[in-house]
Amino acid sequence: MLVVGGGIAGISAARALLRWGEEVIIVEKEEKLGGLMSQIANCSVSFQTLFPEIEGERNLRIFTSARAEGSVPTSVLPMP
C-alpha cells in the first residue's frame, strides 16, 4: 500500500496497514517524517509516540525528499 505523506495522518495510516499485515511504502516530500506534529513535544498523539511503533518494521519502506508520480489502476475495497 502506498501512503503519500509522512505526517501524523500518514504515520497513523501506515501503522494501521502494518497491523493488518500489509506491505507499506511511505513517500514524504520533506527531508524527514512528522510534518508539523514532529515539532510538538507535549501532545497526546504525536509523531514521537507513533513513529517508534512502526520504525524498523520489515514490511515498511520510507522514501523522504521524494514524490509519488504516475498512474496505477485503483480499486476501493471494504476494510477488513
PDB file of N, CA, C and O in Angstrom:
ATOM      1  N   MET A   1       0.844  -1.164   0.000  1.00  0.00           N
ATOM      2  CA  MET A   1       0.000   0.000   0.000  1.00  0.00           C
ATOM      3  C   MET A   1       0.896   1.236   0.000  1.00  0.00           C
ATOM      4  O   MET A   1       1.932   1.265   0.663  1.00  0.00           O
ATOM      5  N   LEU A   2       0.492   2.226  -0.732  1.00  0.00           N
ATOM      6  CA  LEU A   2       1.239   3.474  -0.799  1.00  0.00           C
ATOM      7  C   LEU A   2       0.576   4.511   0.089  1.00  0.00           C
ATOM      8  O   LEU A   2      -0.622   4.770  -0.031  1.00  0.00           O
ATOM      9  N   VAL A   3       1.357   5.101   0.979  1.00  0.00           N
ATOM     10  CA  VAL A   3       0.890   6.195   1.825  1.00  0.00           C
ATOM     11  C   VAL A   3       1.642   7.440   1.377  1.00  0.00           C
ATOM     12  O   VAL A   3       2.868   7.499   1.463  1.00  0.00           O
ATOM     13  N   VAL A   4       0.906   8.426   0.903  1.00  0.00           N
ATOM     14  CA  VAL A   4       1.522   9.668   0.440  1.00  0.00           C
ATOM     15  C   VAL A   4       1.458  10.673   1.576  1.00  0.00           C
ATOM     16  O   VAL A   4       0.381  11.115   1.976  1.00  0.00           O
ATOM     17  N   GLY A   5       2.623  11.023   2.087  1.00  0.00           N
ATOM     18  CA  GLY A   5       2.726  11.967   3.192  1.00  0.00           C
ATOM     19  C   GLY A   5       3.105  11.273   4.482  1.00  0.00           C
ATOM     20  O   GLY A   5       2.480  10.292   4.885  1.00  0.00           O
ATOM     21  N   GLY A   6       4.133  11.794   5.123  1.00  0.00           N
ATOM     22  CA  GLY A   6       4.634  11.203   6.357  1.00  0.00           C
ATOM     23  C   GLY A   6       4.330  12.025   7.584  1.00  0.00           C
ATOM     24  O   GLY A   6       5.090  12.008   8.553  1.00  0.00           O
ATOM     25  N   GLY A   7       3.216  12.752   7.553  1.00  0.00           N
ATOM     26  CA  GLY A   7       2.774  13.481   8.736  1.00  0.00           C
ATOM     27  C   GLY A   7       2.005  12.551   9.661  1.00  0.00           C
ATOM     28  O   GLY A   7       2.062  11.330   9.515  1.00  0.00           O
ATOM     29  N   ILE A   8       1.289  13.129  10.608  1.00  0.00           N
ATOM     30  CA  ILE A   8       0.579  12.333  11.609  1.00  0.00           C
ATOM     31  C   ILE A   8      -0.465  11.425  10.958  1.00  0.00           C
ATOM     32  O   ILE A   8      -0.629  10.282  11.384  1.00  0.00           O
ATOM     33  N   ALA A   9      -1.172  11.909   9.938  1.00  0.00           N
ATOM     34  CA  ALA A   9      -2.179  11.079   9.265  1.00  0.00           C
ATOM     35  C   ALA A   9      -1.524   9.937   8.500  1.00  0.00           C
ATOM     36  O   ALA A   9      -2.004   8.804   8.543  1.00  0.00           O
ATOM     37  N   GLY A  10      -0.433  10.228   7.800  1.00  0.00           N
ATOM     38  CA  GLY A  10       0.268   9.189   7.056  1.00  0.00           C
ATOM     39  C   GLY A  10       0.864   8.124   7.960  1.00  0.00           C
ATOM     40  O   GLY A  10       0.780   6.932   7.662  1.00  0.00           O
ATOM     41  N   ILE A  11       1.464   8.550   9.060  1.00  0.00           N
ATOM     42  CA  ILE A  11       2.045   7.601  10.017  1.00  0.00           C
ATOM     43  C   ILE A  11       0.942   6.751  10.645  1.00  0.00           C
ATOM     44  O   ILE A  11       1.119   5.547  10.834  1.00  0.00           O
ATOM     45  N   SER A  12      -0.188   7.364  10.967  1.00  0.00           N
ATOM     46  CA  SER A  12      -1.312   6.618  11.543  1.00  0.00           C
ATOM     47  C   SER A  12      -1.861   5.600  10.547  1.00  0.00           C
ATOM     48  O   SER A  12      -2.165   4.465  10.915  1.00  0.00           O
ATOM     49  N   ALA A  13      -1.986   6.011   9.283  1.00  0.00           N
ATOM     50  CA  ALA A  13      -2.463   5.090   8.250  1.00  0.00           C
ATOM     51  C   ALA A  13      -1.484   3.937   8.060  1.00  0.00           C
ATOM     52  O   ALA A  13      -1.895   2.781   7.962  1.00  0.00           O
ATOM     53  N   ALA A  14      -0.198   4.247   8.010  1.00  0.00           N
ATOM     54  CA  ALA A  14       0.819   3.204   7.850  1.00  0.00           C
ATOM     55  C   ALA A  14       0.778   2.226   9.013  1.00  0.00           C
ATOM     56  O   ALA A  14       0.900   1.017   8.812  1.00  0.00           O
ATOM     57  N   ARG A  15       0.611   2.728  10.208  1.00  0.00           N
ATOM     58  CA  ARG A  15       0.543   1.872  11.396  1.00  0.00           C
ATOM     59  C   ARG A  15      -0.629   0.899  11.294  1.00  0.00           C
ATOM     60  O   ARG A  15      -0.475  -0.291  11.568  1.00  0.00           O
ATOM     61  N   ALA A  16      -1.787   1.398  10.905  1.00  0.00           N
ATOM     62  CA  ALA A  16      -2.969   0.535  10.761  1.00  0.00           C
ATOM     63  C   ALA A  16      -2.752  -0.510   9.671  1.00  0.00           C
ATOM     64  O   ALA A  16      -3.075  -1.683   9.864  1.00  0.00           O
ATOM     65  N   LEU A  17      -2.215  -0.101   8.544  1.00  0.00           N
ATOM     66  CA  LEU A  17      -1.973  -1.036   7.444  1.00  0.00           C
ATOM     67  C   LEU A  17      -0.974  -2.119   7.835  1.00  0.00           C
ATOM     68  O   LEU A  17      -1.154  -3.286   7.487  1.00  0.00           O
ATOM     69  N   LEU A  18       0.068  -1.742   8.550  1.00  0.00           N
ATOM     70  CA  LEU A  18       1.051  -2.724   9.011  1.00  0.00           C
ATOM     71  C   LEU A  18       0.417  -3.724   9.971  1.00  0.00           C
ATOM     72  O   LEU A  18       0.730  -4.914   9.928  1.00  0.00           O
ATOM     73  N   ARG A  19      -0.460  -3.253  10.824  1.00  0.00           N
ATOM     74  CA  ARG A  19      -1.155  -4.156  11.759  1.00  0.00           C
ATOM     75  C   ARG A  19      -2.024  -5.163  11.021  1.00  0.00           C
ATOM     76  O   ARG A  19      -2.242  -6.270  11.512  1.00  0.00           O
ATOM     77  N   TRP A  20      -2.525  -4.789   9.840  1.00  0.00           N
ATOM     78  CA  TRP A  20      -3.342  -5.697   9.034  1.00  0.00           C
ATOM     79  C   TRP A  20      -2.479  -6.592   8.154  1.00  0.00           C
ATOM     80  O   TRP A  20      -3.001  -7.381   7.367  1.00  0.00           O
ATOM     81  N   GLY A  21      -1.163  -6.472   8.286  1.00  0.00           N
ATOM     82  CA  GLY A  21      -0.256  -7.336   7.540  1.00  0.00           C
ATOM     83  C   GLY A  21       0.107  -6.847   6.152  1.00  0.00           C
ATOM     84  O   GLY A  21       0.681  -7.596   5.363  1.00  0.00           O
ATOM     85  N   GLU A  22      -0.217  -5.611   5.845  1.00  0.00           N
ATOM     86  CA  GLU A  22       0.087  -5.060   4.525  1.00  0.00           C
ATOM     87  C   GLU A  22       1.548  -4.621   4.433  1.00  0.00           C
ATOM     88  O   GLU A  22       2.170  -4.276   5.438  1.00  0.00           O
ATOM     89  N   GLU A  23       2.076  -4.640   3.227  1.00  0.00           N
ATOM     90  CA  GLU A  23       3.370  -4.015   2.954  1.00  0.00           C
ATOM     91  C   GLU A  23       3.081  -2.546   2.673  1.00  0.00           C
ATOM     92  O   GLU A  23       2.162  -2.221   1.922  1.00  0.00           O
ATOM     93  N   VAL A  24       3.869  -1.661   3.281  1.00  0.00           N
ATOM     94  CA  VAL A  24       3.576  -0.228   3.217  1.00  0.00           C
ATOM     95  C   VAL A  24       4.789   0.540   2.714  1.00  0.00           C
ATOM     96  O   VAL A  24       5.924   0.284   3.118  1.00  0.00           O
ATOM     97  N   ILE A  25       4.522   1.479   1.828  1.00  0.00           N
ATOM     98  CA  ILE A  25       5.533   2.422   1.352  1.00  0.00           C
ATOM     99  C   ILE A  25       5.036   3.818   1.712  1.00  0.00           C
ATOM    100  O   ILE A  25       3.930   4.207   1.337  1.00  0.00           O
ATOM    101  N   ILE A  26       5.860   4.567   2.440  1.00  0.00           N
ATOM    102  CA  ILE A  26       5.541   5.964   2.756  1.00  0.00           C
ATOM    103  C   ILE A  26       6.413   6.847   1.871  1.00  0.00           C
ATOM    104  O   ILE A  26       7.630   6.671   1.809  1.00  0.00           O
ATOM    105  N   VAL A  27       5.784   7.796   1.188  1.00  0.00           N
ATOM    106  CA  VAL A  27       6.504   8.767   0.366  1.00  0.00           C
ATOM    107  C   VAL A  27       6.258  10.148   0.972  1.00  0.00           C
ATOM    108  O   VAL A  27       5.118  10.601   1.067  1.00  0.00           O
ATOM    109  N   GLU A  28       7.335  10.806   1.376  1.00  0.00           N
ATOM    110  CA  GLU A  28       7.266  12.130   2.015  1.00  0.00           C
ATOM    111  C   GLU A  28       8.100  13.122   1.211  1.00  0.00           C
ATOM    112  O   GLU A  28       9.245  12.833   0.862  1.00  0.00           O
ATOM    113  N   LYS A  29       7.531  14.289   0.917  1.00  0.00           N
ATOM    114  CA  LYS A  29       8.258  15.283   0.122  1.00  0.00           C
ATOM    115  C   LYS A  29       9.363  15.989   0.904  1.00  0.00           C
ATOM    116  O   LYS A  29      10.339  16.450   0.313  1.00  0.00           O
ATOM    117  N   GLU A  30       9.222  16.076   2.213  1.00  0.00           N
ATOM    118  CA  GLU A  30      10.237  16.756   3.030  1.00  0.00           C
ATOM    119  C   GLU A  30      11.405  15.811   3.337  1.00  0.00           C
ATOM    120  O   GLU A  30      11.347  14.619   3.033  1.00  0.00           O
ATOM    121  N   GLU A  31      12.461  16.356   3.942  1.00  0.00           N
ATOM    122  CA  GLU A  31      13.648  15.566   4.270  1.00  0.00           C
ATOM    123  C   GLU A  31      13.410  14.576   5.398  1.00  0.00           C
ATOM    124  O   GLU A  31      14.109  13.568   5.502  1.00  0.00           O
ATOM    125  N   LYS A  32      12.412  14.866   6.254  1.00  0.00           N
ATOM    126  CA  LYS A  32      12.144  13.968   7.378  1.00  0.00           C
ATOM    127  C   LYS A  32      10.643  13.805   7.560  1.00  0.00           C
ATOM    128  O   LYS A  32       9.853  14.626   7.094  1.00  0.00           O
ATOM    129  N   LEU A  33      10.269  12.747   8.238  1.00  0.00           N
ATOM    130  CA  LEU A  33       8.868  12.474   8.523  1.00  0.00           C
ATOM    131  C   LEU A  33       8.371  13.330   9.682  1.00  0.00           C
ATOM    132  O   LEU A  33       9.164  13.911  10.423  1.00  0.00           O
ATOM    133  N   GLY A  34       7.073  13.400   9.826  1.00  0.00           N
ATOM    134  CA  GLY A  34       6.485  14.025  11.004  1.00  0.00           C
ATOM    135  C   GLY A  34       5.623  15.233  10.742  1.00  0.00           C
ATOM    136  O   GLY A  34       4.711  15.520  11.517  1.00  0.00           O
ATOM    137  N   GLY A  35       5.889  15.945   9.672  1.00  0.00           N
ATOM    138  CA  GLY A  35       5.110  17.147   9.408  1.00  0.00           C
ATOM    139  C   GLY A  35       5.185  18.115  10.578  1.00  0.00           C
ATOM    140  O   GLY A  35       6.179  18.141  11.304  1.00  0.00           O
ATOM    141  N   LEU A  36       4.156  18.895  10.760  1.00  0.00           N
ATOM    142  CA  LEU A  36       4.126  19.862  11.862  1.00  0.00           C
ATOM    143  C   LEU A  36       4.085  19.181  13.220  1.00  0.00           C
ATOM    144  O   LEU A  36       4.571  19.735  14.205  1.00  0.00           O
ATOM    145  N   MET A  37       3.507  17.982  13.282  1.00  0.00           N
ATOM    146  CA  MET A  37       3.397  17.277  14.561  1.00  0.00           C
ATOM    147  C   MET A  37       4.762  16.898  15.135  1.00  0.00           C
ATOM    148  O   MET A  37       4.885  16.711  16.345  1.00  0.00           O
ATOM    149  N   SER A  38       5.776  16.784  14.301  1.00  0.00           N
ATOM    150  CA  SER A  38       7.104  16.424  14.807  1.00  0.00           C
ATOM    151  C   SER A  38       7.692  17.534  15.672  1.00  0.00           C
ATOM    152  O   SER A  38       8.670  17.317  16.387  1.00  0.00           O
ATOM    153  N   GLN A  39       7.094  18.724  15.606  1.00  0.00           N
ATOM    154  CA  GLN A  39       7.588  19.855  16.384  1.00  0.00           C
ATOM    155  C   GLN A  39       6.858  20.021  17.714  1.00  0.00           C
ATOM    156  O   GLN A  39       7.229  20.873  18.522  1.00  0.00           O
ATOM    157  N   ILE A  40       5.822  19.212  17.947  1.00  0.00           N
ATOM    158  CA  ILE A  40       5.029  19.323  19.173  1.00  0.00           C
ATOM    159  C   ILE A  40       5.433  18.213  20.129  1.00  0.00           C
ATOM    160  O   ILE A  40       5.216  17.035  19.846  1.00  0.00           O
ATOM    161  N   ALA A  41       6.015  18.583  21.249  1.00  0.00           N
ATOM    162  CA  ALA A  41       6.509  17.588  22.203  1.00  0.00           C
ATOM    163  C   ALA A  41       5.431  17.107  23.162  1.00  0.00           C
ATOM    164  O   ALA A  41       5.406  15.924  23.502  1.00  0.00           O
ATOM    165  N   ASN A  42       4.555  17.970  23.601  1.00  0.00           N
ATOM    166  CA  ASN A  42       3.563  17.615  24.621  1.00  0.00           C
ATOM    167  C   ASN A  42       2.169  17.491  24.020  1.00  0.00           C
ATOM    168  O   ASN A  42       1.279  18.291  24.306  1.00  0.00           O
ATOM    169  N   CYS A  43       2.000  16.491  23.198  1.00  0.00           N
ATOM    170  CA  CYS A  43       0.725  16.241  22.546  1.00  0.00           C
ATOM    171  C   CYS A  43       0.371  14.782  22.779  1.00  0.00           C
ATOM    172  O   CYS A  43       1.243  13.919  22.685  1.00  0.00           O
ATOM    173  N   SER A  44      -0.887  14.486  23.080  1.00  0.00           N
ATOM    174  CA  SER A  44      -1.260  13.103  23.400  1.00  0.00           C
ATOM    175  C   SER A  44      -1.022  12.157  22.230  1.00  0.00           C
ATOM    176  O   SER A  44      -0.641  11.006  22.443  1.00  0.00           O
ATOM    177  N   VAL A  45      -1.235  12.608  21.016  1.00  0.00           N
ATOM    178  CA  VAL A  45      -0.925  11.797  19.839  1.00  0.00           C
ATOM    179  C   VAL A  45       0.090  12.584  19.035  1.00  0.00           C
ATOM    180  O   VAL A  45      -0.265  13.533  18.337  1.00  0.00           O
ATOM    181  N   SER A  46       1.334  12.198  19.130  1.00  0.00           N
ATOM    182  CA  SER A  46       2.372  12.937  18.434  1.00  0.00           C
ATOM    183  C   SER A  46       3.252  12.000  17.625  1.00  0.00           C
ATOM    184  O   SER A  46       3.213  10.780  17.783  1.00  0.00           O
ATOM    185  N   PHE A  47       4.035  12.599  16.767  1.00  0.00           N
ATOM    186  CA  PHE A  47       4.974  11.837  15.952  1.00  0.00           C
ATOM    187  C   PHE A  47       5.913  11.027  16.837  1.00  0.00           C
ATOM    188  O   PHE A  47       6.246   9.887  16.513  1.00  0.00           O
ATOM    189  N   GLN A  48       6.339  11.613  17.954  1.00  0.00           N
ATOM    190  CA  GLN A  48       7.284  10.932  18.845  1.00  0.00           C
ATOM    191  C   GLN A  48       6.692   9.665  19.449  1.00  0.00           C
ATOM    192  O   GLN A  48       7.443   8.757  19.806  1.00  0.00           O
ATOM    193  N   THR A  49       5.373   9.575  19.575  1.00  0.00           N
ATOM    194  CA  THR A  49       4.765   8.358  20.123  1.00  0.00           C
ATOM    195  C   THR A  49       4.377   7.373  19.030  1.00  0.00           C
ATOM    196  O   THR A  49       4.446   6.163  19.244  1.00  0.00           O
ATOM    197  N   LEU A  50       3.966   7.869  17.856  1.00  0.00           N
ATOM    198  CA  LEU A  50       3.522   6.967  16.791  1.00  0.00           C
ATOM    199  C   LEU A  50       4.661   6.349  15.995  1.00  0.00           C
ATOM    200  O   LEU A  50       4.633   5.151  15.712  1.00  0.00           O
ATOM    201  N   PHE A  51       5.666   7.145  15.628  1.00  0.00           N
ATOM    202  CA  PHE A  51       6.704   6.616  14.751  1.00  0.00           C
ATOM    203  C   PHE A  51       7.473   5.449  15.363  1.00  0.00           C
ATOM    204  O   PHE A  51       7.739   4.483  14.648  1.00  0.00           O
ATOM    205  N   PRO A  52       7.846   5.481  16.637  1.00  0.00           N
ATOM    206  CA  PRO A  52       8.564   4.327  17.198  1.00  0.00           C
ATOM    207  C   PRO A  52       7.780   3.015  17.106  1.00  0.00           C
ATOM    208  O   PRO A  52       8.378   1.939  17.117  1.00  0.00           O
ATOM    209  N   GLU A  53       6.454   3.093  17.014  1.00  0.00           N
ATOM    210  CA  GLU A  53       5.641   1.887  16.895  1.00  0.00           C
ATOM    211  C   GLU A  53       5.826   1.185  15.554  1.00  0.00           C
ATOM    212  O   GLU A  53       5.605  -0.023  15.459  1.00  0.00           O
ATOM    213  N   ILE A  54       6.228   1.919  14.517  1.00  0.00           N
ATOM    214  CA  ILE A  54       6.393   1.299  13.200  1.00  0.00           C
ATOM    215  C   ILE A  54       7.845   1.268  12.726  1.00  0.00           C
ATOM    216  O   ILE A  54       8.182   0.544  11.789  1.00  0.00           O
ATOM    217  N   GLU A  55       8.686   2.043  13.364  1.00  0.00           N
ATOM    218  CA  GLU A  55      10.096   2.107  12.970  1.00  0.00           C
ATOM    219  C   GLU A  55      10.715   0.714  13.030  1.00  0.00           C
ATOM    220  O   GLU A  55      10.570   0.007  14.027  1.00  0.00           O
ATOM    221  N   GLY A  56      11.395   0.328  11.974  1.00  0.00           N
ATOM    222  CA  GLY A  56      12.053  -0.973  11.941  1.00  0.00           C
ATOM    223  C   GLY A  56      11.179  -2.113  11.443  1.00  0.00           C
ATOM    224  O   GLY A  56      11.655  -3.243  11.335  1.00  0.00           O
ATOM    225  N   GLU A  57       9.906  -1.847  11.136  1.00  0.00           N
ATOM    226  CA  GLU A  57       9.031  -2.885  10.587  1.00  0.00           C
ATOM    227  C   GLU A  57       9.597  -3.362   9.254  1.00  0.00           C
ATOM    228  O   GLU A  57       9.977  -2.551   8.410  1.00  0.00           O
ATOM    229  N   ARG A  58       9.650  -4.664   9.069  1.00  0.00           N
ATOM    230  CA  ARG A  58      10.248  -5.182   7.832  1.00  0.00           C
ATOM    231  C   ARG A  58       9.346  -4.982   6.622  1.00  0.00           C
ATOM    232  O   ARG A  58       9.834  -5.009   5.492  1.00  0.00           O
ATOM    233  N   ASN A  59       8.041  -4.781   6.822  1.00  0.00           N
ATOM    234  CA  ASN A  59       7.111  -4.547   5.714  1.00  0.00           C
ATOM    235  C   ASN A  59       6.929  -3.064   5.413  1.00  0.00           C
ATOM    236  O   ASN A  59       5.968  -2.673   4.751  1.00  0.00           O
ATOM    237  N   LEU A  60       7.854  -2.239   5.901  1.00  0.00           N
ATOM    238  CA  LEU A  60       7.753  -0.791   5.724  1.00  0.00           C
ATOM    239  C   LEU A  60       8.979  -0.258   4.995  1.00  0.00           C
ATOM    240  O   LEU A  60      10.120  -0.530   5.367  1.00  0.00           O
ATOM    241  N   ARG A  61       8.703   0.513   3.938  1.00  0.00           N
ATOM    242  CA  ARG A  61       9.772   1.251   3.248  1.00  0.00           C
ATOM    243  C   ARG A  61       9.396   2.726   3.279  1.00  0.00           C
ATOM    244  O   ARG A  61       8.238   3.091   3.080  1.00  0.00           O
ATOM    245  N   ILE A  62      10.394   3.565   3.532  1.00  0.00           N
ATOM    246  CA  ILE A  62      10.163   5.002   3.650  1.00  0.00           C
ATOM    247  C   ILE A  62      11.072   5.734   2.670  1.00  0.00           C
ATOM    248  O   ILE A  62      12.276   5.488   2.611  1.00  0.00           O
ATOM    249  N   PHE A  63      10.469   6.636   1.905  1.00  0.00           N
ATOM    250  CA  PHE A  63      11.222   7.482   0.988  1.00  0.00           C
ATOM    251  C   PHE A  63      10.969   8.933   1.377  1.00  0.00           C
ATOM    252  O   PHE A  63       9.827   9.392   1.350  1.00  0.00           O
ATOM    253  N   THR A  64      12.023   9.655   1.738  1.00  0.00           N
ATOM    254  CA  THR A  64      11.906  11.078   2.043  1.00  0.00           C
ATOM    255  C   THR A  64      12.524  11.876   0.908  1.00  0.00           C
ATOM    256  O   THR A  64      13.252  11.328   0.080  1.00  0.00           O
ATOM    257  N   SER A  65      12.236  13.164   0.871  1.00  0.00           N
ATOM    258  CA  SER A  65      12.657  14.028  -0.236  1.00  0.00           C
ATOM    259  C   SER A  65      12.252  13.390  -1.560  1.00  0.00           C
ATOM    260  O   SER A  65      13.027  13.360  -2.516  1.00  0.00           O
ATOM    261  N   ALA A  66      11.028  12.883  -1.595  1.00  0.00           N
ATOM    262  CA  ALA A  66      10.553  12.140  -2.763  1.00  0.00           C
ATOM    263  C   ALA A  66       9.115  12.528  -3.075  1.00  0.00           C
ATOM    264  O   ALA A  66       8.452  13.208  -2.292  1.00  0.00           O
ATOM    265  N   ARG A  67       8.656  12.086  -4.221  1.00  0.00           N
ATOM    266  CA  ARG A  67       7.253  12.280  -4.576  1.00  0.00           C
ATOM    267  C   ARG A  67       6.758  11.059  -5.341  1.00  0.00           C
ATOM    268  O   ARG A  67       7.524  10.379  -6.023  1.00  0.00           O
ATOM    269  N   ALA A  68       5.488  10.804  -5.214  1.00  0.00           N
ATOM    270  CA  ALA A  68       4.858   9.711  -5.951  1.00  0.00           C
ATOM    271  C   ALA A  68       4.410  10.273  -7.294  1.00  0.00           C
ATOM    272  O   ALA A  68       3.826  11.355  -7.359  1.00  0.00           O
ATOM    273  N   GLU A  69       4.682   9.543  -8.347  1.00  0.00           N
ATOM    274  CA  GLU A  69       4.350  10.025  -9.675  1.00  0.00           C
ATOM    275  C   GLU A  69       3.860   8.861 -10.518  1.00  0.00           C
ATOM    276  O   GLU A  69       4.347   7.739 -10.383  1.00  0.00           O
ATOM    277  N   GLY A  70       2.917   9.125 -11.368  1.00  0.00           N
ATOM    278  CA  GLY A  70       2.441   8.089 -12.270  1.00  0.00           C
ATOM    279  C   GLY A  70       0.979   7.774 -12.055  1.00  0.00           C
ATOM    280  O   GLY A  70       0.273   8.445 -11.302  1.00  0.00           O
ATOM    281  N   SER A  71       0.552   6.743 -12.733  1.00  0.00           N
ATOM    282  CA  SER A  71      -0.844   6.338 -12.678  1.00  0.00           C
ATOM    283  C   SER A  71      -0.908   4.831 -12.496  1.00  0.00           C
ATOM    284  O   SER A  71      -0.220   4.078 -13.187  1.00  0.00           O
ATOM    285  N   VAL A  72      -1.729   4.410 -11.573  1.00  0.00           N
ATOM    286  CA  VAL A  72      -1.913   2.972 -11.348  1.00  0.00           C
ATOM    287  C   VAL A  72      -3.404   2.688 -11.247  1.00  0.00           C
ATOM    288  O   VAL A  72      -4.168   3.525 -10.764  1.00  0.00           O
ATOM    289  N   PRO A  73      -3.818   1.514 -11.698  1.00  0.00           N
ATOM    290  CA  PRO A  73      -5.230   1.156 -11.513  1.00  0.00           C
ATOM    291  C   PRO A  73      -5.549   1.101 -10.021  1.00  0.00           C
ATOM    292  O   PRO A  73      -4.755   0.597  -9.227  1.00  0.00           O
ATOM    293  N   THR A  74      -6.696   1.614  -9.654  1.00  0.00           N
ATOM    294  CA  THR A  74      -7.065   1.677  -8.246  1.00  0.00           C
ATOM    295  C   THR A  74      -8.459   1.104  -8.047  1.00  0.00           C
ATOM    296  O   THR A  74      -9.363   1.327  -8.852  1.00  0.00           O
ATOM    297  N   SER A  75      -8.612   0.372  -6.973  1.00  0.00           N
ATOM    298  CA  SER A  75      -9.924  -0.130  -6.572  1.00  0.00           C
ATOM    299  C   SER A  75     -10.181   0.313  -5.145  1.00  0.00           C
ATOM    300  O   SER A  75      -9.250   0.409  -4.344  1.00  0.00           O
ATOM    301  N   VAL A  76     -11.419   0.579  -4.827  1.00  0.00           N
ATOM    302  CA  VAL A  76     -11.797   0.883  -3.453  1.00  0.00           C
ATOM    303  C   VAL A  76     -12.412  -0.381  -2.882  1.00  0.00           C
ATOM    304  O   VAL A  76     -13.416  -0.878  -3.391  1.00  0.00           O
ATOM    305  N   LEU A  77     -11.804  -0.901  -1.819  1.00  0.00           N
ATOM    306  CA  LEU A  77     -12.240  -2.151  -1.216  1.00  0.00           C
ATOM    307  C   LEU A  77     -12.700  -1.911   0.209  1.00  0.00           C
ATOM    308  O   LEU A  77     -12.204  -0.999   0.872  1.00  0.00           O
ATOM    309  N   PRO A  78     -13.635  -2.710   0.692  1.00  0.00           N
ATOM    310  CA  PRO A  78     -14.046  -2.562   2.092  1.00  0.00           C
ATOM    311  C   PRO A  78     -12.915  -2.942   3.027  1.00  0.00           C
ATOM    312  O   PRO A  78     -12.101  -3.810   2.712  1.00  0.00           O
ATOM    313  N   MET A  79     -12.867  -2.293   4.167  1.00  0.00           N
ATOM    314  CA  MET A  79     -11.843  -2.585   5.169  1.00  0.00           C
ATOM    315  C   MET A  79     -12.142  -3.926   5.824  1.00  0.00           C
ATOM    316  O   MET A  79     -13.305  -4.293   5.992  1.00  0.00           O
ATOM    317  N   PRO A  80     -11.080  -4.669   6.200  1.00  0.00           N
ATOM    318  CA  PRO A  80     -11.308  -5.961   6.870  1.00  0.00           C
ATOM    319  C   PRO A  80     -11.887  -5.781   8.263  1.00  0.00           C
ATOM    320  O   PRO A  80     -12.137  -6.764   8.960  1.00  0.00           O
TER     321      PRO A  80
END
